[in-house]
Amino acid sequence: MTVPHRLLLVLLVGAVGVLGYLWVNPYFFMPAESLYERGLVAKEAGMGTDVLNRVAIEEAARYFELALDKGYHSRDVFQNLYWCYAYSHDGPAVEAALSRGLTRYPIDQEFWCRRAGARLKRKDFALALADFNNGLRLSAKYAYLSDAFYGRGAAKYMLGQKQEAEKDRTHAQTLSGDSLRTYEDYCQLFN
């Protein structure tokens, strides 16, 4: 085989490799912002009606993940990814999405408290308590402040800190103006 033939063979193999890669990754040339926008459309299709469309929600999550992989790190991407996984009931993915968001937005109170809630559901009470504490240190303006105090109290209750838990439940009741379940009742969800 002559040198020109070898060169042609190498170029041909390289071209086939590039085409193969593009076949496997059809969004290679698509900008990250466009992937995010496709995710929003899919999310609306999945959650925008009375009936959840699981396939559309999973598609939206895939678009949001691709946008993140391409470097689009808007807070909204992490928040929408969180909602997709939350509606899919994928606890580990919820926690992972919020953890990724916290690496970019470490003072985002909502991300701390939502991850704490995900960890509480997974029965990882010590990590949930740490996250609630981090979130509650940031600001008193969080829209779901009473939920955060109530959740932190549940984590404390499950860790045996029952008096401290009751203080959080009382504070949460004061903030919400509602009567909240006792932890003895509520924490049966975790047994």
C-alpha angles and dihedrals in degrees: 000000000000126000095256090051091050091049091050090049092050091049091048093050090047092050091050089050092051092047090048091052092049090048090055093041106039092169094059094112096035114106117243092240090057090052089052091051091050087051091054091052092049091046091052090050090050100043106017097091137051090265120062116230104211094190092054091047091052090047090051091051090051091052092048091049090050091049090052092047089054092053103262100139105168113151088240091063091058092044094050091046088052091053092049092053093041091055089046089054090233102149099181091048091049090054092045093050092050092045089054089049092051091055087061098032107031094166096051104124094193092055092049093049096043091050088048089054091050090051091048090055089050088053093243092137100168093054091043090053091049091051094047089050091050092048096046092051092062108064144338091222099080110130093225098042094135090052090051093052091045091049092047089051090052091053090049091048092052089049090054097256093126100157092050089046091055090052089055092047091051091049091048090051090051092051096046099037088222132115107249128205117260115255090240086065100033096046092058083086088072098050 
